[in-house]
Amino acid sequence: MNEPKYFQILDHPNLVRDRDTKAVLNTNVQAQEAYRKERANRLKIKAMMDEFETVKSEISDIKMLLQKLVDRA
């Protein structure tokens, strides 16, 4: 007799367990796609914030160098 590859997890209608690997899989494709989009957005925001902090630091360095030039004159 052929057993199904997955079996339902009790009290979790969108989750199944793979009989071979014991992995828990989400069967709600829409929720998974929404999670992926949100994660991509968070990563983009983090990259933008990191770049902003770098630019801010570089501007501070330029400001300090300009101040030194003004003080010499």
C-alpha positions in Angstrom: 0.0 0.0 0.0 1.2 3.5 -0.9 1.2 5.9 2.1 0.8 9.7 1.3 4.1 11.6 1.3 2.7 14.2 3.7 0.5 14.1 6.7 -1.5 17.0 8.2 -0.3 18.5 11.5 -3.0 18.7 14.1 -4.5 22.1 14.8 -2.5 23.7 11.9 -4.5 23.5 8.7 -1.8 25.1 6.6 1.1 22.8 7.8 2.0 19.3 6.7 4.9 17.0 7.6 7.0 15.1 5.0 7.1 11.5 6.1 10.7 10.9 4.8 12.5 14.1 5.9 10.2 15.0 8.8 10.3 18.6 7.4 7.3 20.8 8.2 6.0 22.5 5.1 3.6 25.4 4.7 0.9 24.7 2.2 -0.5 28.3 2.2 1.1 29.6 -1.0 -0.3 33.1 -0.6 1.0 33.5 3.0 4.5 32.2 1.9 4.6 34.7 -1.0 3.5 37.6 1.3 6.3 36.6 3.7 8.9 36.5 0.9 7.8 40.0 -0.3 7.9 41.4 3.3 11.4 39.9 3.8 12.7 41.3 0.5 11.3 44.8 1.6 13.0 44.5 5.0 16.3 43.6 3.3 16.0 46.6 0.9 15.3 48.9 3.8 18.2 47.6 5.7 20.5 48.1 2.7 19.2 51.6 2.2 19.8 52.4 5.9 23.3 51.0 5.8 24.0 53.1 2.7 22.5 56.2 4.4 24.8 55.7 7.5 27.8 55.4 5.2 27.0 58.6 3.3 26.3 60.3 6.6 29.8 59.3 7.9 31.5 60.4 4.7 29.8 63.8 4.9 30.9 64.1 8.4 34.5 63.4 7.3 34.3 65.9 4.5 32.9 68.5 6.9 35.8 67.9 9.3 38.4 68.2 6.5 36.8 71.5 5.3 36.9 72.8 8.9 40.6 72.0 9.1 41.2 73.9 5.8 39.2 76.9 7.1 41.2 76.9 10.3 44.5 77.0 8.5 43.5 80.0 6.4 
